[in-house]
Amino acid sequence: MKQVRLPFITLLLIACIQPSFGQKKNRIQPGRMYAAGETLFAPRFGFSATVPEGWEGMLPRENEVFLLTTTTSTYGEIYVFGREEGNLAVMAETWSKGFNLSETIKLKALKPVIADGILSSEVTAEGPYINKGNKAFAISKCSQNKPCVTVFVVAPVQFFESVKNTAIQFMNTSTFEPPSTTNPYADFDWTEFLSGKLVATYAAVTGGTKETMIHLCADGTFQANVKKGGVLKNQNPKYKGNLSGKWLVEGKGQEALLSLTFHKEGLEPLEVLLKLEDEKIYSNGERYFVGKSDKCK
């Protein structure tokens, strides 16, 4: 099968994305790398699992599928996704008939089996760009509260059994608890989230040149490069070029006030209202992207 970043239907971390900015019980955060042994938690499904030894994982930004990749010489990829309500018997029937993963790829289970509350099967793929040197496997289980989680494996033939066994162990050791419908932002800690991060705007959401970049370091200092727009330039045209100073953020929950104090003479301190909406950060209606800073020590 061809290695693809899967744009899956009804995807697991619709739930993990919703509460991912929270800090309790390691709610999954987009863009953060999770090391072996770390616990993943998806409150809306009540699903918890541990990153296996020899693996690391992340929820790519603008994606809703959690991806696990190997950190050893064994190659393979494990995708984790799910739905808020499902039934293993119905899922087995759908897998047997096959379903379209995309416009060009169709997946079909070879022999789906339900045992000990888990559905599993090797999977074949049909399409014009399928790598025949790879094999695939899928495994699912559901909570008594209705949410279901599926793990999908893609690996070269020589590594397939090892990666498949890792996926089975990942699923067997995972747990469910009652899903949480509480406000995912109620206890959100902005200082923790923004420390050591790069906050940037782009010319286009789909990717383009960075318009404004602000590196918010954990020691309370910041470095910024301001081009055409963003929270700085839009406030006052004097805020441009390379800037530095100190930052502070106040507030918990869905909104917070970011304060910037500049080293450069003649620049007044700036306060920026940040808001979380659907796992995205906005200020004055403009989208901001947050990632790890390569400028902060």
C-alpha positions in Angstrom: 0.0 0.0 0.0 1.2 3.5 -0.6 2.2 5.5 2.4 -0.4 8.2 2.8 -1.5 10.7 5.5 -5.0 9.4 5.8 -7.9 11.9 5.5 -10.1 9.4 7.4 -13.9 9.7 7.7 -15.3 10.1 11.3 -11.9 10.6 12.8 -10.7 9.9 16.3 -9.2 13.0 17.3 -12.3 15.1 16.3 -12.6 14.4 20.1 -9.0 14.8 20.9 -8.8 17.9 18.8 -11.7 19.5 20.6 -10.1 19.3 24.1 -6.5 19.1 23.0 -5.5 22.4 24.3 -6.3 21.5 27.9 -3.6 20.3 30.3 -5.3 17.8 32.6 -4.5 14.1 32.0 -2.4 14.9 28.9 -5.2 15.7 26.5 -3.7 15.4 23.1 -2.3 18.7 21.7 -1.9 19.2 17.9 1.8 19.5 16.9 3.2 18.1 20.1 5.5 15.1 19.8 4.6 12.3 22.4 7.5 10.0 23.4 7.3 6.3 24.3 5.6 5.8 27.7 3.5 9.0 27.5 -0.3 8.7 28.0 -2.7 9.9 25.3 -6.2 10.9 26.3 -9.2 11.7 24.2 -11.9 13.0 26.6 -14.8 13.0 24.2 -14.3 9.3 23.7 -13.0 8.6 27.2 -10.1 6.8 25.5 -6.6 6.5 27.0 -3.6 4.7 25.6 0.2 4.7 26.0 2.8 5.4 23.3 4.6 2.0 22.8 8.3 1.6 23.4 10.3 2.3 20.2 7.6 4.6 18.9 6.6 8.3 19.1 3.4 10.0 18.0 1.8 13.3 17.2 -1.5 14.8 16.0 -0.5 16.8 12.9 -2.0 20.3 12.8 -4.9 20.6 10.4 -5.4 16.8 10.7 -7.6 14.6 12.8 -5.7 11.4 12.8 -3.1 10.6 15.5 0.1 9.2 13.9 2.6 6.8 15.5 6.0 6.3 13.9 8.9 4.1 14.8 12.1 5.4 16.4 14.0 2.2 15.6 15.2 0.5 12.4 11.8 -1.2 12.2 9.7 0.8 9.8 5.9 1.3 10.0 3.1 3.7 10.6 0.1 3.4 12.9 -2.9 5.7 12.6 -5.4 6.1 15.4 -8.9 7.4 14.7 -12.5 6.7 15.7 -16.1 7.7 16.0 -18.5 8.9 18.8 -20.8 5.9 18.3 -20.3 2.5 16.6 -21.0 -1.2 16.7 -18.4 -3.9 16.0 -20.8 -6.2 14.1 -21.8 -3.4 11.8 -18.2 -2.3 11.3 -17.2 -5.9 10.5 -19.8 -6.0 7.7 -18.7 -2.6 6.3 -15.1 -3.8 6.4 -16.0 -7.0 4.5 -17.8 -5.1 1.8 -15.0 -2.5 1.5 -15.1 1.2 1.7 -13.5 4.2 0.0 -10.7 5.7 1.9 -10.3 8.4 -0.8 -11.3 9.0 -4.4 -8.5 6.7 -5.6 -8.1 4.2 -2.7 -10.5 1.5 -1.5 -9.9 -0.6 1.6 -11.3 -4.1 2.2 -10.9 -6.5 5.1 -9.7 -10.0 4.2 -11.3 -11.8 7.1 -12.7 -9.6 9.9 -12.9 -11.4 13.3 -14.5 -10.3 16.5 -12.9 -11.8 19.6 -12.9 -10.6 23.2 -14.6 -7.4 22.3 -12.1 -6.5 19.5 -12.5 -6.5 15.8 -9.4 -7.1 13.6 -8.4 -8.1 10.1 -5.7 -7.7 7.6 -6.7 -5.2 5.0 -6.1 -5.0 1.2 -6.1 -1.8 -0.8 -7.1 -1.1 -4.4 -6.1 1.9 -6.4 -3.6 3.2 -9.0 -0.9 4.2 -6.5 -0.8 1.2 -4.2 2.6 0.0 -3.0 2.4 -3.8 -3.2 5.5 -4.1 -0.9 3.4 -2.9 2.1 0.7 -4.7 4.1 -2.1 -3.3 6.2 -4.0 -4.3 9.3 -6.9 -2.8 11.2 -8.1 -3.3 14.8 -11.1 -1.7 16.6 -12.8 -1.8 19.9 -15.8 0.1 21.4 -16.7 1.4 24.8 -19.9 0.4 26.5 -20.7 4.2 26.3 -20.7 3.8 22.4 -17.5 5.5 21.2 -15.2 3.3 19.1 -11.5 3.6 18.3 -9.7 2.1 15.3 -6.0 1.5 14.8 -4.8 1.2 11.2 -1.3 -0.2 10.4 0.8 0.2 7.3 4.2 -1.4 7.1 6.6 -3.1 4.6 6.2 -6.8 4.4 9.4 -7.5 6.3 8.3 -5.4 9.3 4.6 -6.1 9.1 4.2 -8.7 11.9 6.3 -6.6 14.4 4.2 -3.4 13.7 1.0 -5.4 13.7 1.8 -6.8 17.2 2.6 -3.3 18.4 -0.8 -2.1 17.3 -2.5 -5.0 19.0 -0.6 -4.4 22.2 -1.5 -0.6 22.0 -5.2 -1.5 21.7 -5.2 -4.3 24.3 -3.7 -2.0 26.9 -5.9 1.0 26.1 -8.8 1.8 28.3 -12.2 3.6 28.1 -14.0 5.7 30.7 -17.2 7.7 30.4 -16.8 10.4 27.7 -16.5 14.0 29.0 -18.8 16.7 27.7 -17.3 19.4 29.9 -16.0 22.6 28.4 -12.5 21.6 27.1 -11.2 25.1 27.6 -12.3 25.6 31.2 -8.9 24.9 32.8 -6.8 25.9 29.8 -3.4 27.4 31.0 -2.2 29.9 28.4 1.2 30.5 30.0 2.0 26.8 29.9 0.8 26.5 26.4 2.6 29.5 24.9 5.9 29.2 26.7 8.6 28.2 24.2 6.3 28.6 21.3 6.3 30.4 17.9 3.1 32.3 17.2 2.8 33.1 13.4 0.5 34.4 10.8 0.7 33.4 7.1 -0.2 35.0 3.8 -2.6 32.2 3.3 -4.0 29.5 5.6 -3.1 26.8 3.1 0.6 27.8 3.4 2.5 30.8 2.4 5.2 33.2 3.6 5.1 34.0 7.3 3.8 37.5 7.8 4.5 37.8 11.5 6.5 35.6 13.8 6.7 35.9 17.6 8.9 33.6 19.6 7.5 33.5 23.2 10.3 32.1 25.4 9.8 30.4 28.7 11.9 33.0 30.5 9.3 35.7 29.7 11.2 37.3 26.8 10.2 37.4 23.2 11.7 37.9 19.8 9.5 39.0 16.8 9.9 39.6 13.1 7.0 41.6 11.7 6.3 41.9 8.0 3.0 42.8 6.4 0.5 42.1 9.1 -0.5 40.4 12.3 -1.1 41.4 15.8 1.8 43.9 15.8 1.7 45.6 12.5 -2.1 45.8 12.4 -2.0 47.6 15.7 0.5 50.3 14.7 2.8 50.6 11.6 5.7 51.4 14.0 5.7 47.8 15.1 7.8 46.3 12.3 11.0 44.5 11.6 12.9 42.7 14.3 11.6 43.4 17.8 12.2 42.0 21.3 11.0 42.5 24.8 9.1 40.8 27.5 5.7 39.0 27.4 3.0 38.1 29.9 -0.3 36.4 29.4 -3.2 36.6 31.8 -6.4 34.6 31.9 -7.6 31.0 31.9 -10.2 29.4 29.7 -11.2 30.3 26.2 -9.8 33.9 26.2 -6.6 35.5 27.5 -4.8 38.8 27.2 -1.2 38.7 25.9 0.9 41.7 26.9 4.1 42.7 25.1 6.6 45.2 26.4 9.3 46.3 24.0 12.9 47.0 24.5 12.9 49.5 21.6 12.4 53.1 22.7 9.2 54.8 21.5 7.1 51.7 21.3 4.2 51.6 23.7 3.3 48.2 25.4 0.8 46.2 23.4 -2.1 44.1 24.7 -3.6 41.5 22.4 -6.8 39.5 23.1 -6.4 35.8 22.1 -9.3 33.5 21.7 -9.7 29.8 21.2 -12.4 28.7 18.7 -12.6 25.0 17.5 -9.0 24.3 18.5 -7.8 27.4 16.5 -6.3 30.6 17.9 -7.6 34.0 16.7 -7.0 37.6 17.4 -9.2 40.3 15.9 -10.6 37.6 13.6 -7.2 36.6 12.2 -5.9 33.0 12.5 -2.6 32.3 14.3 -0.6 29.1 14.2 1.4 27.9 17.2 4.4 25.6 17.0 7.7 25.0 18.9 10.1 27.9 18.8 13.6 27.3 17.4 14.8 30.7 18.8 14.2 30.1 22.5 16.8 28.3 24.6 
